[in-house]
């Protein structure tokens, strides 16, 4: 990924960090990082001065940062990007906890009246098209996420807060991002709608709970139930996509909102092996097949299996069959399984094309 693409991608990741309540596991962290839990890490003191200077450059004054960072469970491809917030909650930044490269700085520095009426209306139209049963009203406070050019990536070796930005609009039970970036048209990046357990279809909830029990010994106690729509042309190159996201801090499940069928399950406490030494293809099949049958109703007989060194998981394929992709831990326990279009390399949460359009 070149620097320009990395910067654009980081803006999307940063807005997602703001949009979700729970972060994802850090994966393989630096030795210096003390991991407090699967979602929270203590920031290495060697980055403290750099982070403080970056926030000061943005805020125009000294800002006290928290000593811990959060990671986003929805963005496993960017699992080293950490969000650190100020003690007062007004400012934050996102940086790579291994390299110290800062990608964005942000602050609750705008109000909804600074967003044009047309842009507000566009977001509301999408919300009503996606889920018309809720009432939507914007909060007054708007978070502004600015692209940050780290000195390591700057041609002048000078850190800079760029004018490229994302506005994060929120209201009761929803959030939406407005991207104003160089190189691509201004657009809505994502929309999320949150749900209480009582609002969910009991049949769908039972399906989710049953699936969680196949990949984890812990009781599934849901903390997040969310409809997530990706509208960004960077993520959704063809059609916008929509997915159900269910999460409890230990397991994450993605499902198709159109059919209610699950397409991905993740044991967030599992540690994916980086190479397949000690795990044969036969053993991989034996570990995956029963869960695939129970959760996805796919019979693995006749499937070929191959280790994917790039994705560091096993790809199962069959002519005229639905593709399956699975990762295991060192004890041959399943870390994740993805099926269908979600099993494509690099795909994390794809579930379904978004068929509705705003009126």
C-alpha positions in Angstrom: 0.0 0.0 0.0 1.5 3.4 -1.0 1.4 6.3 1.4 -1.5 8.0 -0.3 -3.7 4.9 -0.1 -2.6 4.3 3.5 -3.6 7.8 4.5 -7.1 7.5 2.8 -7.6 4.1 4.4 -6.6 5.4 7.8 -9.2 8.1 7.7 -11.9 5.4 7.2 -10.5 3.4 10.0 -10.4 6.4 12.3 -14.0 7.2 11.7 -14.9 3.6 12.5 -13.0 3.8 15.8 -15.3 6.7 16.8 -18.4 4.9 15.7 -18.1 1.7 17.8 -18.3 1.2 21.5 -16.0 -1.8 21.8 -12.5 -2.2 20.3 -10.9 -5.4 18.9 -8.1 -7.5 20.1 -4.7 -6.2 19.4 -3.2 -9.4 18.0 0.6 -9.6 18.2 1.7 -6.4 20.0 5.1 -5.0 20.7 6.9 -6.5 23.6 7.0 -3.1 25.3 3.2 -2.8 25.4 1.4 -4.1 28.5 -1.9 -5.4 27.3 -4.6 -4.7 29.9 -7.3 -6.8 28.2 -8.1 -7.8 24.7 -9.4 -4.3 23.8 -7.2 -2.0 25.9 -3.4 -1.5 25.9 -1.2 0.7 27.9 0.7 3.1 25.7 4.5 2.7 25.6 6.1 5.7 27.4 8.5 6.2 24.4 5.6 7.5 22.3 4.2 9.9 25.0 6.0 13.0 24.0 5.3 12.5 20.3 1.6 12.0 20.9 1.4 15.0 23.2 3.1 17.2 20.6 0.7 16.0 17.9 -2.4 16.8 19.9 -0.9 20.2 20.9 -0.3 21.0 17.2 -4.0 20.4 16.6 -5.5 21.9 19.7 -3.2 24.9 20.0 -2.6 24.1 23.7 -1.3 21.4 26.0 -3.7 18.5 26.3 -3.4 15.6 28.8 -3.8 12.2 27.2 -5.0 9.0 28.8 -2.3 6.4 29.3 -4.3 3.6 27.6 -5.4 3.1 24.0 -8.4 1.3 22.4 -8.7 -0.7 19.3 -11.7 -1.3 17.0 -13.2 -4.8 16.9 -14.6 -4.1 13.4 -11.3 -3.4 11.7 -9.1 -6.5 12.0 -7.1 -5.4 8.9 -6.0 -2.4 10.9 -5.6 -4.0 14.3 -2.5 -2.0 15.2 -4.1 1.4 14.9 -4.8 2.6 18.4 -7.1 5.4 19.5 -5.9 7.5 22.5 -8.3 10.0 23.9 -7.6 13.1 26.1 -8.6 12.9 29.8 -11.4 15.4 29.2 -12.7 13.3 26.2 -12.5 16.2 23.8 -9.5 15.2 21.7 -8.1 12.0 20.3 -5.5 10.6 17.9 -4.9 7.4 16.1 -1.5 5.9 15.7 0.3 2.6 15.0 1.4 1.3 18.4 4.3 -0.6 16.9 5.9 2.1 14.8 4.6 5.2 16.5 3.3 6.6 13.2 0.4 9.0 13.8 -2.4 8.8 11.2 -5.1 11.2 12.5 -5.9 13.7 15.2 -9.5 14.7 16.1 -11.6 16.7 18.4 -15.1 17.6 19.2 -14.6 20.9 17.6 -17.7 21.4 15.4 -21.4 21.6 15.8 -24.2 20.2 13.6 -25.0 23.7 12.2 -21.6 23.6 10.5 -22.8 20.7 8.4 -24.8 21.8 5.4 -28.5 21.1 5.4 -28.1 19.1 2.3 -25.5 16.8 3.9 -27.7 16.4 7.0 -30.6 15.5 4.8 -28.6 13.0 2.8 -27.6 11.2 6.0 -31.2 11.2 7.3 -32.5 9.8 4.0 -30.1 6.9 4.2 -31.0 6.2 7.8 -34.7 6.1 7.0 -34.1 3.9 4.0 -31.9 1.4 6.0 -34.2 1.2 9.0 -37.4 3.3 9.0 -38.7 2.2 12.4 -36.5 4.5 14.4 -36.7 8.3 14.8 -33.4 10.1 14.0 -32.1 13.4 15.3 -28.5 14.7 15.3 -26.6 15.6 18.4 -25.3 19.1 18.4 -21.7 18.1 18.9 -19.7 16.8 15.9 -16.3 15.2 16.0 -13.8 16.3 13.3 -11.1 13.8 12.3 -8.1 15.4 10.5 -5.5 13.6 8.5 -2.1 13.9 10.1 1.1 13.7 8.2 3.6 12.1 10.5 7.2 13.3 10.3 8.2 9.8 9.3 6.1 10.1 6.2 6.6 13.8 5.5 8.8 14.9 2.6 10.0 17.8 4.8 10.3 15.6 8.0 7.8 17.9 9.6 4.6 16.8 11.2 1.4 18.5 9.9 -2.3 18.6 10.5 -3.9 18.4 7.1 -7.2 19.9 6.0 -8.5 16.5 4.7 -11.1 15.5 7.3 -14.0 13.3 8.3 -17.0 14.6 10.2 -18.6 12.1 12.6 -22.3 12.8 13.1 -24.1 11.1 16.0 -27.5 10.8 17.4 -29.5 8.4 19.6 -28.7 4.9 18.3 -26.8 6.0 15.2 -23.6 7.5 13.7 -22.5 8.5 10.3 -19.3 9.7 8.8 -18.8 12.4 6.1 -15.5 12.2 4.3 -13.9 15.3 2.7 -10.6 13.9 1.4 -8.3 14.7 -1.4 -8.4 12.3 -4.4 -12.0 11.1 -4.0 -15.4 12.9 -4.1 -17.0 14.0 -0.8 -19.2 11.2 0.4 -20.9 9.4 3.3 -18.4 6.7 4.5 -20.4 4.6 6.8 -23.6 4.5 8.8 -24.3 2.5 11.9 -27.5 1.9 13.7 -27.5 0.4 17.2 -30.1 -1.9 18.7 -31.2 -3.0 22.1 -31.6 -6.7 22.6 -35.4 -6.2 23.0 -35.5 -4.7 19.5 -34.1 -7.8 17.8 -36.0 -10.7 16.2 -35.9 -13.5 18.8 -35.2 -16.0 16.1 -32.2 -14.0 14.9 -30.9 -13.6 18.5 -31.2 -17.3 19.1 -29.2 -18.0 15.9 -26.5 -15.7 17.1 -26.3 -17.1 20.6 -26.2 -20.7 19.3 -23.4 -19.8 16.8 -21.3 -18.1 19.5 -21.4 -21.3 21.6 -19.8 -23.3 18.8 -16.7 -21.2 18.8 -16.3 -20.2 22.5 -16.9 -21.8 25.9 -17.9 -18.4 27.3 -21.6 -17.5 27.6 -22.5 -14.9 24.9 -23.6 -11.7 26.6 -24.2 -9.2 23.9 -22.9 -5.7 24.3 -23.2 -4.6 20.7 -26.0 -5.2 18.1 -25.5 -3.0 15.1 -26.5 -2.6 11.5 -23.5 -1.4 9.7 -23.5 0.0 6.1 -20.4 0.8 4.1 -21.0 3.5 1.5 -17.5 4.5 0.8 -16.2 3.9 -2.7 -12.9 2.7 -1.2 -14.6 -0.1 0.8 -17.7 -0.7 -1.4 -16.2 -0.6 -4.9 -19.3 -2.0 -6.5 -22.5 -1.8 -4.3 -22.8 -0.5 -0.8 -22.9 -3.4 1.6 -24.7 -4.0 4.9 -24.2 -6.4 7.7 -25.5 -7.2 11.2 -22.7 -7.1 13.8 -23.1 -8.8 17.1 -20.4 -8.6 19.8 -19.9 -9.3 23.5 -16.2 -8.6 23.9 -15.3 -12.3 23.4 -17.1 -13.3 20.2 -18.1 -11.3 17.1 -20.7 -12.5 14.6 -21.6 -11.0 11.2 -25.0 -11.9 9.6 -26.9 -11.0 6.4 -29.7 -8.6 7.3 -31.7 -9.8 4.2 -31.8 -13.4 5.2 -30.8 -13.5 8.9 -28.1 -16.1 8.0 -24.7 -15.8 9.6 -21.7 -15.5 7.3 -18.8 -15.0 9.8 -17.9 -15.9 13.4 -14.9 -14.8 15.3 -13.5 -16.0 18.7 -11.9 -12.7 19.7 -10.0 -14.3 22.5 -8.3 -16.8 20.1 -4.8 -16.2 18.8 -4.5 -17.1 15.1 -1.4 -19.1 14.1 1.0 -17.3 11.8 2.2 -20.5 10.0 0.8 -23.9 9.5 3.6 -26.0 11.1 2.1 -28.7 13.2 -1.4 -28.5 11.6 -2.1 -30.8 8.7 -4.8 -30.1 6.2 -6.6 -33.2 7.5 -6.5 -31.7 11.1 -7.7 -28.4 9.8 -10.7 -30.0 8.1 -11.5 -32.0 11.3 -11.5 -28.9 13.4 -13.6 -26.8 11.0 -16.1 -29.2 9.4 -18.4 -29.8 12.5 -18.8 -26.1 13.2 -19.4 -25.3 9.5 -22.1 -27.9 9.4 -23.8 -26.7 12.5 -23.6 -23.0 12.0 -23.7 -22.6 8.2 -25.3 -26.0 7.2 -22.4 -26.7 4.8 -21.3 -30.3 4.3 -17.5 -30.2 3.9 -17.3 -33.5 2.1 -15.6 -33.0 -1.3 -13.9 -29.8 -0.3 -10.2 -29.3 -1.0 -8.2 -27.4 1.6 -5.1 -25.3 1.2 -3.0 -23.2 3.6 -3.0 -19.5 2.6 0.3 -18.0 3.6 -0.8 -14.5 2.9 -4.0 -14.6 5.0 -2.5 -17.1 7.4 -5.6 -19.3 7.4 -7.0 -22.3 5.6 -9.1 -21.9 2.4 -11.7 -24.6 1.6 -13.1 -24.8 -1.9 -15.4 -27.0 -3.9 -16.6 -26.7 -7.5 -20.1 -25.3 -7.3 -19.8 -25.1 -3.5 -19.7 -22.2 -1.1 -16.2 -21.1 -0.2 -15.1 -21.4 3.4 -12.1 -19.7 5.1 -11.0 -20.5 8.6 -8.1 -19.7 11.0 -6.9 -21.9 13.9 -4.9 -21.4 17.0 -1.9 -23.4 18.1 -4.2 -26.0 19.8 -6.2 -26.4 16.5 -9.2 -24.6 17.9 -11.1 -22.3 15.5 -10.4 -18.6 15.7 -12.7 -17.6 12.9 -14.8 -19.0 10.0 -16.1 -17.0 7.1 -18.2 -18.4 4.3 -19.5 -17.3 0.8 -18.4 -13.9 -0.4 -17.1 -13.2 3.1 -14.5 -15.9 2.6 -12.8 -13.8 -0.1 -9.2 -12.9 0.8 -9.0 -9.7 2.8 -12.7 -9.5 3.4 -13.6 -9.0 7.1 -17.3 -8.2 7.5 -19.1 -8.4 4.1 -22.5 -9.9 4.5 -24.9 -8.6 1.8 -25.4 -5.9 -0.9 -27.5 -3.0 0.2 -30.6 -3.2 -1.9 -32.5 -0.1 -0.6 -31.8 3.5 -1.8 -32.7 6.8 -0.1 -35.9 8.4 -1.5 
